Structure formats: structure tokens, C-alpha cells
């Protein structure tokens, strides 16, 4: 396995985690936004 491949795999993993985290934050802020209204 080449170094470049490992790099790409790591970047993809981080991107997926950040994407899922962002969706959770969006969902939470919607819930709290609805509750405060």
C-alpha cells in the first residue's frame, strides 16, 4: 500500500466523519430552534 493511497483513505475517512457530525449538529440545532420558538 503506497503512502499516497493511505493519505487519500485518511482524508476520505475524516471527510465522512465531519459530514456526519455536521448533519447531527444541523439536526440538533433544528430541534433546539423549534423548541425555543
RAWO-V899641 format. One record per residue. N is the residue number from 1. RES is the residue in three letters. PHI is phi in degrees with one decimal (* if undefined). Layout:
BEGIN
n,res,phi
N,RES,PHI
N,RES,PHI
END
This chain:
BEGIN
n,res,phi
1,UNK,*
2,UNK,-80.9
3,UNK,-60.8
4,UNK,-62.9
5,UNK,-63.8
6,UNK,-60.7
7,UNK,-59.1
8,UNK,-63.8
9,UNK,-62.2
10,UNK,-65.4
11,UNK,-61.8
12,UNK,-62.7
13,UNK,-61.7
14,UNK,-63.4
15,UNK,-62.6
16,UNK,-64.8
17,UNK,-62.1
18,UNK,-64.4
19,UNK,-63.8
20,UNK,-63.9
21,UNK,-62.6
22,UNK,-62.7
23,UNK,-65.4
24,UNK,-64.6
25,UNK,-62.4
26,UNK,-61.1
27,UNK,-63.1
28,UNK,-63.4
29,UNK,-65.5
30,UNK,-66.9
31,UNK,-61.5
32,UNK,-68.6
33,UNK,-64.1
34,UNK,-65.8
35,UNK,-66.3
36,UNK,-77.3
37,UNK,-87.8
END
